[in-house]
Amino acid sequence: MRRISRVLLPAALVWAATLSPGCGESEPSKTPPREDGGSSADAGAGGDGGPGPVPDAGGVEPGPVDAIIAAMPEGSWKELPGTNMADVCPTPYSSYPCEAVMIAWSGGAYDTLRDRLIVWGGGHDDSPYNNVFTFDLATMKWKRWTELPAGMTGNSVTPVMRDKRVETCGFYPSVTSLAIPDASLTASGYVRPELCDEPSIVAQLDTQQPRSAHTYGNIAFSEATGRFYVLGSVGTYPSGQAGSRLVMGFDFATGRWVRGANNPVIDYGASATDARGHVWYIGPRKLHEYDPVANTWTAHAANGAGYYYAGADVDTRRNVLALVREGATVSTYALSDAAKTQATVTTTGLSTPVGGAPGLAYSPVLDRFVAYPGGKRLAMLDLPNARWVEVTGTGDDPGAPASNGTYGRFRYSPARNVFIVVNGTRRNVFLWKPPATAP
C-alpha cells in the first residue's frame, strides 16, 4: 500500500522490416548489453510487453535505495547497478531507436508525487518509440507504461506510420492507410493544423498514441494533476520537418493519455513547473503559462531570451524561473510579478561554460540551482548573489553527457534530497548526494 507523503525519507531514413539509424549513427543489436553483466530478463515490471501497468494514484514509498543513499558521503556520486533503461525498451530489442529515446535531443521530467524520473523522446527518423518510461527511485527499477501502436514493434513499423501527412496532428494513425484529400494539405504536404480536429481526420488517428518527437524541454510534470505532459512537439517522426501544438497529459492513475488545450506556439522550448503545479513554457522569446487544472494557457510579455537549448527550473522560495545555457548569463522571470519581469543576470564563478543543454534543478534544502554539464562536475548557483560555485563530486563517475544535451534527465528528488541523472539507455542511473549546506 502506498504511503501518501511529501516528507523527506531517511537519508534516421528508411524503416521497413527493421529500424535504421536516423540523425545519429549506430548499428542495431538484438540484445541490450548490460553494464553490470545482468540480462534483459531482469527488466522491471511492465516492461515485458505483457499486461498493461497497474494504475498508480501516487505516494512515496521506502525502498532499497534508502540504504544506498544513507551510506553515500555528502558530495558523492553513486552508480546504481543494473539500471539500464534498454532492458524495458520495446521488443524485439533494437539498439539505435531505443538509445535515441534519450540522445535525440530529448529530455525528461520528474514525478515528485511518486519519486520517479520520467523519460519520453525520440522523433524524426531516430526513433518512433512513444512509450512512457519511468525510473522508480525507491525500487531502482525502470518501467514501460505504454505500448507502441498496433503493428509497430521494437524493430519494425508499418508503412502508414511513416506517412508524414498527419505529423501536424500529433498522433499516429489508427488505420492501415490514410484517406486525406489534397485540399486538406499544406504546400509541403502536411495536414493543415486547423483541420486536425475535423471528424474525418480524427477518425483515422489513435488518440492514445501521441507521435514521438525530439522533446528538448517540451515536457513537464505537474503535482496539481499528477500527470506528465507533452507540451506540443517538434522534430516529429518520421520527417522531423513538422510540429504539432497538441498537448497530452499521461495520467498515471488511469494509465491513459488525456488531451489538453493546444500550446499557442510550436517551438523548441524550455519548461519548468512552479509550486502550484503551473507549467511555464518559454518558446520564441515569449513566456507562456499552462494551468493544467483549468486547462488554460496564458501568454505573457514577449521579452524573453529565446533559449532553445537551456536547462530550466523554478526557485520555489522566491517564485523565480531561471534558464541556463552557457551559465555566464542566466535568464530569469519573476513569476510573482504581474508583468512576469524578465531579466538577464550576469554571473561570476564559472571556469568553463555549462553549455550543451545542461541539466538544471533547484533544491530548496540547498537554496541553490544546480547545473549538471556532465561527468562528475556540478555548479551551484546562488541566484540572488549571481554567483556560481563549482564542485567535483567524489565517488562514481557518470561519464560524458548525452551528445545532444541532458535537458530534464537531471532532476532533484525532494523526497530523498538527492539529484538523479541518466545519460543513455544502456548506461546506469546515477545519484548525487549534496552537502548539508551549500558552499
Disulfide bonds with the S-S distance in Angstrom:
Cys89-Cys98 2.08
Cys169-Cys196 2.06
